[in-house]
């Protein structure tokens, strides 16, 4: 198991290029199941989640490899074992997005229920409601979802809203089940996240007929088959936001390349509110912090609201602001594993249910801390960059799930992070 030794405080400066999006790559990799041929994906990052998802696809019968240009090739000529094992699904909730494409391709699937994780319960009731509406027979057996479509999938109108708003992977599952269904499907309260837009664009490149992309209402006209394509996934907006926070928390200046400002408007707005300078620059953004941080109130919401995947990173930043801030988590109300760890670093955070009151302090102090979910872990790395002394982050594997060798990207910018295997 790896740990990080992080010396601080440091001031970051320089240029970093953002990788392809993990959360766009996973559903787009799942979409390849629908195509009896070789799909080629560009800009898929090298992450443990991608490797795990590749294993999941291979277990289904696909062949997955990287070509000489580092593109990910998924040959789904054969999909003869439509089973998503608990071993993999329990490690990565995102695996659930194979359910829809397996029903579209094979007419049956057995996928383990995801179970809970560090950020809270990961229910899939809305996924299942949508698939049933499309004509799937679904029952639970020994912790697995067993789904079959005796009469095929039949287009219909589906409302996908839940108590926390839309569902990202629920939208992905229903969209991927609908593209080969008989007739037209209308999804209301669809997720509008850029990753879902990317999936819909990829499916249309394959020959699907999806309209309303990027809006809460998607219309999907079923087609007979899809063709294999070569597709480039979008840059990772959450990785970009994490590097924005790294520049701000170290009073540094970063040029963040290969990121789409239009995917980060809520984040840019919040950073500007707290006094961070964010400017559009060629093919990316320039982020500078010069002076003290102002306080802010932030509530996480479905896109285009402030993303829950950047809540922990912003909280680490606000822990150094001049005064009190309020962080309200509306997507995963329990997503606060980082609060106790940041308090070990002399932050002053008080959790009241889905709300955390952040009383800014002058200085964070290094401490041994425990990584939990991948975004909380990134927040601990950010705090370590600003803290006085050497912070030790345990269970770095959480970070490796969503960030490709983060220490090798931060050290050239001025960070002092040493990875150790223990
Ligand atoms: C995706 O998870 C992302 N994962 C998450 O990123 C992200 O935090 C989340 O969307 C929200 O933006 C991937 O894309 C692989 P949801 P997903 O279904 O789709 C509730 C990361 O850090 N809900 O949009 O699983 C659910 O409990 C990961 O990269 C139901 O109630 O999230 C939550 O409160 C973590 N019933 C809310 O909806 C359902 O059937 C949003 O969840 C489905 C969801």
Boltz pocket constraint, residues with backbone or C-beta under 6 A from the ligand:
constraints:
  - pocket:
      binder: B
      contacts: [[A, 22], [A, 23], [A, 24], [A, 26], [A, 93], [A, 94], [A, 119], [A, 121], [A, 122], [A, 123], [A, 124], [A, 125], [A, 126], [A, 127], [A, 128], [A, 162], [A, 163], [A, 164], [A, 165], [A, 166], [A, 167], [A, 168], [A, 169], [A, 170], [A, 195], [A, 308], [A, 309], [A, 330], [A, 331], [A, 332], [A, 333], [A, 374], [A, 375], [A, 402]]
      max_distance: 6.0
